[in-house]
């Protein structure tokens, strides 16, 4: 196990109707906020009305900036920064899933910076401070509600980049499982897939002697594999929604990767696909992750065998064959969610692999820790995913 620092800074407010308390929690930080979200469903289902009512009851002024889309855009972030600076807003309230939350985090950093907020995402600058952010989660999967991560798409440059810094960890996250009732079926499938790959990224580690977190990750995977299909069949079952919402949160809040190196190579590859072709991230991961697994399997066949036997119940005594069966189980699970598992099925063009690989590795020249992938390796993963 590696040395580690571990800090969970976000207060979780979990359960039925808890969004009605948002004004009380915001009032600890500000009397004027930017509400940031995307999607007509918030108005359609009365979610926005409940939130604004709570703010008003606590004498909190608010300005609304909607328009967030999957793979959140830099242009909207800059609009939010401009609004906050002009109207002296010092708190951001994100309503939605990962896109709204990541965009809110970007705005929070940009308000406190005199330069271009994109500098933080390209590594040209390091953020020193940010506005406080609160979250009302409506679409689980990204884990951004308790993470130090933000990923933004620069639509002018067809680039999707991320930053990790604890200064953007939300102050609070309100998780009402009833919010899952509003999720469209495809986005629900993408959220389940995204959550599973977050667990995979921690699981496939070069770090040895991490028994406790191995079992924790495996337990979360098995719970998700059990709950996911049930939730798809019965999407308004409160108990299933509650289980999924919490699994998605703890999968990406740092709990599962203490003392171990995570990989993230497959995520970097997918970011280049969604930057160019605007596929929802979880849908892209359902394509890339099985391909990545097939390419890197021999790096640590024992770990792949462990996944297959402990999580998927494979009984084959041959490690190679068991590992292949485990990968097949992953692919079949994504298919059972109604997701595509090849680029061709998803209508993704196959003619820009070199460009994607070059952007994925960036100046470092590689991605990943379980197995470092250079440009040529990424091209092979993409070819497997065809």
N, C-alpha and C positions, 0 to 999 in steps of 0.2 A: 504494500500500500504506500502511496506517495504522501508527502507532507501536504496539508491543505489548510486553507482558511474557509470558514463556513459561516455565512450570514444570511438569514432570512429576514428581510426588512419589511415585507408587505403583510399588513393585517388582512386576514381573510374573513369576510362576513358572509356566511353560507346559510342558505335555506330559503324557504318559501317567503315571498313578499319582501325580501330584504332590500330590494331596490328602493322601497318607500322610505328607507332610512338614509338615503344618500346625502340629503341636505345636512343632516346632523354631522356626518363625517367630513363633508367638505368644509363646514363652518369652522373646523379646527385650523384650517389653513388659509382661507380666503373668503372675501365677500363679493368677488367678481371672478367668474370662470368662463373658459371657452369650452363649450360642449362640442365634441368632435365625433362624427359618426358617418356612416354611409348606409343607404338602403331604406326603402319606403316602409319596410316591415315594422320599423320602430314606431311609426305613426299608426300604421294599420292595426297593430295589436295593442296600442295604447301605452307602450313602454315609454316613449318620449314624454307623454303627458304625465305619467306617474313621476318621472324623474324631475321634470320642471316644476311640478306641484310641490315636491319635497324641497326643492331649492327655494322656491318662493316662500314656503312656510318658515324657512330659516333665514329669510331676508337676504338671500344671495342673488345678486344680479348675474345674468348669463348672456353670452353671445353664442350663436349657433353657427358652426361651420360643418356642413355635410359634404357629400360627394366622395367619400372614401370608397375605393374599389379594391378588389383583390390585387396583390402586388402594388401596395400604395405608392402613389406618385410624388416625386420630389416637388413638382409644381404646386400641388395642394399644400404640402408642408410649408413652402415659402409663403403661400397665401395666409396660412395660419400664423406664421411668425409675424407677418406684417400687421395682421389684425391685433395680435396681442401687444405688440409694441405701440401701435397707435392708440389702443383703448386701455392701456395700462392694466392688462389682465395678467394675473400671476399664478393661475392654477389651470390645469387642463383636465377635463373630465372626458375620458374615452368611453364610448358606448359601442359595443360590438365585439368582434373577434380580433385576431392578430393584426389585421390590416389597420383597423382603427387605433389599436393600442400602439403599434409601431409608429404610425404617423404622428400620434400624440406625443410620443417620446421624442421624436425628431423635432417637433415644434418646440417642445420644452427646452431642448438643448439650443436650438437656433435663436430663441428669444434672448438668451444670455450670451450671445456671441456676435461680435461685430462683423465677422467675415461670412463666407458662404457655408451653410450648415453641411453641405456635401463634403466639405473638407474632413469632417469627422468620419465619414463613411469610406473615404479613400486613404485614410491614414495621414493626411497632410497636417492635421491638427488633432489635439486631444482635448475633449471637453473638460472644463474645470468645474462648471456648475450648470444647473438646469432648474427650470420650474418644477414644482411638485406635480405629480400625475396621480389621478385616481381612475378606477376602472369599474364599469358595470359590464360584466361579461355576458354576452348573448350567444356567441358561437365558440364553443370549446375546441381545442385542438392545437393551437399554436403554443400555448403555455406562456404567452407574453405577459399575461396578467400577474405573474410572479417572477419574471425573469429580468435579467440585466441586458437583454438583447433588443435590438431594433433593426429591421431590414427594410430598405427603401429602394424603389426603382427610379432611376434617372431615365425618363422616357426619351430624352433628347439623345442620349448616348447609348441607349439599349443596354444599360448596366444595372445590375441588382447587387447591392453591397450592404453589409451589416456592420454593426458595432456592438461591442459588449462593454458596458461600464455600469458600476453599481449606482451611479448618480441618477440613472433613469429607472431604477426599480420603483414600481408604483407604491404609493403610500398605503393604499388599501385596494382591495379587489372584492367587489360584491358578486357573489355567485349564487344565483337563484336557479336551481335545476329546471324550473318551469320555463325558463327562457329557451331551453332546447326545443320546446314544442313548436317554435317558429322557424326552425332551421329547415331549409329546403333539402330534400333527400340527397342530392349530389354533394352539397356542402357538408352534410352530416357524414357521408362516406369519406370525404376528403379529410375531415377532422379526425376521424378514427384512424385513417392511414397515417396522417401526420403524427399523431400521438404514438403509434407503434414505432415509427421510424425514429422518433426522439429517444425511445427506449433502446432501440437497436444501436444508435450512435454511441450511447454510453456502454452498451454491452460489449461491443467489439472494440476491445481495448488492448494495447500492448502491455499494460500494467499487470503484474502477477500478484497473487495473494490478495485478492479482493473478494473473498468469499461472502461477506455480509452483503455487499452491494450487488453481487451476482444474484443472490437469492431474492433480494428486494426487487431487482429489475425483472427477474423471471416471474415473480409473483404478480407484478403489475401487468406484465405481458399476458399471463394466463387469465387474469381478471378481464383484461380488455378483449381477448379472444372469446371469452364467454359472454361478456356483456354486449359487445359490438353487434353481433347478429340479432340478439334479442331486441336491442334498441332499434335496429332497422325495421324489424317486424312490428314493433309496438313503440313508435317514436314519442308517444305522449304518456309513457309509463314513468311516473316520477322517480321511482327507485332506480330504474335503469339510467335515467338522465343524471341522477345524483352521482351514481358510481362513475359514469363516463366523465362527467365534469371534473370530478376530483382526480381521477387517473390522469386526465389530460394536463391538469395543473401540476401535480407532483412529478410528472414525467420530465418537466422542463424548468423546475425551480431550484435546481442544484442538489436536491436531496439524493438523487440516484447516481451522481458522479463524484461524490467526495472521495478523495484518495485515489482516483483513477483518471487516466487520460481518455478523453472521448475522441471520436474520429472526425465527423462532420464533412468528410470528403464527398460523400454522396449528396449532401445538401448543397455544397458549393457547385457541383455539377448541375443539379436541378435548377439552381438560381439562374444559370445562364439560359436554360430552356424557357423558364417562365419570363425572363427579361425580354427574350425575343418573341415569344409566341403567346404570352399572357395566360398560360394554363394555371389553374389554381394549384398552389404549392403541394397540397396533399395528393392531388391527382398526378402531379409530376413525380412525386416520390414513389408512388405505386409503380411507376415505370422504371425509374432509375434504381431503386433499392435491390430488387431481385437481380438485375444485371450486375450491379456492384458486388453482390454476394457471390455470384458465379465467378467473377473475375478474381476476387481476393481470397477465395475459400482456402486455398492451399497455404496461405500465410500462417494460419493456425487452425488446422483441421480439427484439433481437439475442442476448440471453442465452438466451432460450427456443429460438431457432434453433440456437444453439451446442450446447445440450443435445441437441436432436433429431438434429443431424448427427453430432456427435462420439461421443455415447454410444449412441444408438439406431440409428445408421446410416441415417437418413432422407436421401434424395437429392434431394428436391423443391427446386428452386432458388428458389421463392417462399417468402420468410421466414414470411409469415403462415400459409400452408398447411403448411409444414414444422413450424412451432411447434405447430399443431393436431395434426399427426400424432404429434409427440413426446409430447404430453399423452395422446393416445389410447394410445400405447405404455405409458405409466405405468399407466393404468387397466387395460389388458389384462394387464399383469404382475401386478398385485394380484389380478385375477380368476383368473389361472393358478395362484395360490397357494391358491385356494379361499376368498378373502376377499370380503366384500360391498363394493360400491363406492357404494351409496346408503343413505341413512337408512331409506328404506322397506324395502329388502331386509333390513336389520338389525333391523327392527321397532322403530325409534326413533320415538317420537311427534314430530309436527311442530308442536306447539302452544305451545312455550316458547322460540321463537327470540329474542324480545325480552329475556327474562330471561337467556338464555345470553350474548347480546351484551353486555348491561349488566355482567354479572359478568366477562366476558372482558377488557373494557377497564379495569375498575377505576377507581381515582382518576386514572390517567394519561389516560384518555379515548381511548386508541388502543392497538393492538398492531402489532408488525411494524416492520421497517426497510427492507426492499426496497420495500414500499409500506405506508404507515401506514393501518391500517384502523380506522375509527370504528365505532360501533354499527350505523349503517345499512349499512356495508360488510359487516360480519360477517353481518348478516341476509341480505344478498344471497348471500354464500358458502353459507350454510346452505340457502337456497332452491335454489341450483344443485345442492347435494348431495342434494336430496329424492329 
